[in-house]
Amino acid sequence: MDAGVVNLRRVVTSTNSMAAGTAVKPMTAVAAEELAAREFASIVESHRPQIFRFLLASLRDVDLAETLTQECFLKAHRNWKHFRGDSSAMTWLMRIAINLQKDHWRNRRLQFWRHTQANAVSVDEASDWLPNGERNAEQQILAREQVAQVWKAVEGLSARQRTVFLLRYMEERELNDIARVTGLSEGTVKAHLSRAVGRVRAELRGTR
Amino acid sequence: MSGRNRLAEVEDDPIVAGALKHFKASVDAWSEAAYSQPRSAVMTTRHTWRLAATWALGCLLAAGSLAGTLYERHVQRESARIAAMKAAIKAVEQRAALVHKTAEQPVAARTNAAQPPIAAKNASNEDEDLLATVDSDVSRQVPAAMEPLAQLMESNGAN
């Protein structure tokens, strides 16, 4: 194989310019790198808000969520050439984000939540964010109360239950996708989700 | 009832479904606001100071440990030198004590030890006489070839 010539199958197929049966043209290393950089830039642009939203909901800390989002994409950029496209880019990025969150937790030696809660906004403050929509004032107050109750229930969940819950009801991921992202079996995901939603329901019922 | 059915039942609860919908809308609104908010890089300076302080502390610790090691080595060398000096002084003192002890021994004992027995003295005198006789006999019988030299020596001795 020539030193300056590479044949990146993933990059070439992603351009959708290759018809079936057409011979793969070898690309120069520079051209392949440029193409991969453009592809990665578009991935960042489209998925960064979602990753940030997931981390913000997990941590309730804007600065920490921003930092971990940057680390996530930095890590993804370093390993972009190893991404084979077996799963979607979003699944891959979400897995990196969850691992970073776990690492951060471990590095803090179980003081993570203490630190996070010190910097994180309170449940009531987080509940203030609500789009106006077309609701009247009474509905707005009711909605805010419900959001506060969900936050309270989420706060009481274990880390794994919280992750599964947020992936399902905030990111609206399918169960098999959540299983792929978290590395759990689908049955375990269902069990975690059932407990988490049960807790939310109990919280909502308790104040009804 | 399986977990899936339980989950479906809970999700179908209108109050839970409404609360989850509001929750998602709330997080979306918060995330959008936080994402578009510009951020200042105040932490950079603090990180620089922290880094500098860490380096300074590290250098101080390294210098301290090096100085401690050198001091320890110096102390060990000094103690070894002092021990060697003490050992030398002790050896000199022991030698002096031995000399002093030898000087104080009785003179009679030393005299007896110095004088050889009479029988041995007589035997040695006899040996000396015998050797002198042999020498004179041998010197008288000079070979013919050495005769001029013998005469020359005799004449020199006479002069």
Interface residues (C-beta under 8 A of the other chain):
Chain A: P49 F52 R53 L56 A57 V62 D63 A65 E66 A126 S127 W129 L130 P131 G133 A143 Q146 V147 Q149 V150 W151 Y169 M170 E172 G187 K190 A191 L193 S194 V197 G198 V200 R201 L204 R208
Chain B: G3 R4 R6 L7 V10 E11 D13 I15 V16 G18 A19 L20 H22 F23 K24 A25 S26 V27 D28 A29 W30 S31 E32 A33 A34 Y35 Q37 R39
